[in-house]
């Protein structure tokens, strides 16, 4: 039989390495992997792709991403890429001036390092948008910048107490200064007008086109539900899955409402059925255990330091009661849910592993495939527990480099010992832990090749500064494996993530073979072509 699609003339990354130079696809599956002998499978209707020395590999998968909010932000006041306070404020002014009809100025993506202490003030916004409320989450979406009008509408003043799961930043006189951290974001976020159904669907499809252009064929949406004013993407996914416009394969992580307990589990069971259709499956639960290190809300075993290097009283926040977490995880695991943990600080990582261990003890071995995302600070004693418990390390490699947010807002407040425990990719791999990889887009770029560059070099793309913890670097094959087979595993997409006979033909052609060049040039690599199930979704040559 003739193949529908035939790749020839270049290296093919198989589970055994670059061991082939040709691949045949019939329908939506790979039907042959080999060398020049596969040319006999070409018929009059076969599409033949000459790799011309370029690398063919499995489609990338993002194990932790937020495409709908990312797509919405791209259509709003997009502040990503602004390096200074002046550039950021100017972008807000330009956006607001061009849209006098908007009741609210919404968007986000600003960088904490652009502002002193990572906390911009309301006065900066008041100077450019004095008459309308402004609500702008930062790039990690754990804090929001608001103006005086937004604070006024929310009734936030010097007497407003901090919510249990957040903090209102204040000036020396006690007045709200214009930055809301974590749960305090919702004080204003709940007032913002929601995106329309059409807006959310358009955002999803826009994001999908962007992700396919980066070689991403599947992902895990890390937040399906309502949280801090973010738009629930569930309806958009269902609409796209039903009308066939969802070309990617997507696993949804249902949001665990941290204000509630086990009483919400029956609702999650109902949502799992209701929200699973076609290429969208909602079989995971997202448990956000802590915040981020830059604003002091990541949960640490020992206190943060102050600027003088002395211990403070702050150990960060646990958003879900650690004493109840094992109970919740055990019940979710027994019901067949995958637990997807946001665990950034070493205390949150330990709490998550303790909960997985409790579930294993109560339920025995299972195929629920729990995974811990972010893993900024991991105590060395906990590194070997991942492999022992069958917990996957879901890494965001772009963060593992020296840059202002790391050097100015993190390392000084962790101290030298804990700073050396950050993003221990190499140690986890050496311990036998399975690695998956993701971007957390719109927090950072969704480009897997940029993330792979940092995982291998521990230096930002284009950077030439000091290597960040060089002992934690990954080899190129291992980094690619995290973005393909590793993420396919946590996404329960066992027919993907590899180039092998019988696997689904979710494939990517790069514009070169990155194995043939130096590691420092990985970030120069780009995606040329992308297929999902044998159907081309990006590229034309």
Secondary structure, DSSP 4 states (H G I P E B T S, - for coil): ---SEEEEEEEEEETTEEEEEEEEEETTEEEEEESGGGGGG--TT-EEEE-TTPPEEEPEEEEEE-HHHHHHHHTSEE-TT--SHHHHHHHHHHHHHT-TT-SEEEEEEE-GGGSGGG---HHHHHTT-SSSEEEEEETTSSEEEE-HHHHHHHT--TTPPPPTTEEEEE-TTS-EEEEEEEGGGHHHHTTSPPPPHHHHHHHHHHHHHHHHHTTEEEEEEEEES-BTTBPP-HHHHHHHHHHT---SEEEEEEE--TTS-GGGHHHHHHHHHHT-BTTEEEEEEEEE----GGGT-S--SSPPB-TTS-B-S-----SS-HHHHHHHHHHHHHTTPEEEEEE-SHHHHHHHHHHHHHHHHHH-S-S---EEEE--B--HHHHTHHHHHT-EEEE-GGGSS--HHHHHHTHHHH-HHHHTTBT-HHHHHHTT--EEE---TTSS---HHHHHHHHHHSS-TT--S--SSGGG---HHHHHHIIIIIHHHHTT-TT-SS--TTSB--EEEESS-GGGS-GGGGGG--EEEEEETTEEEE---
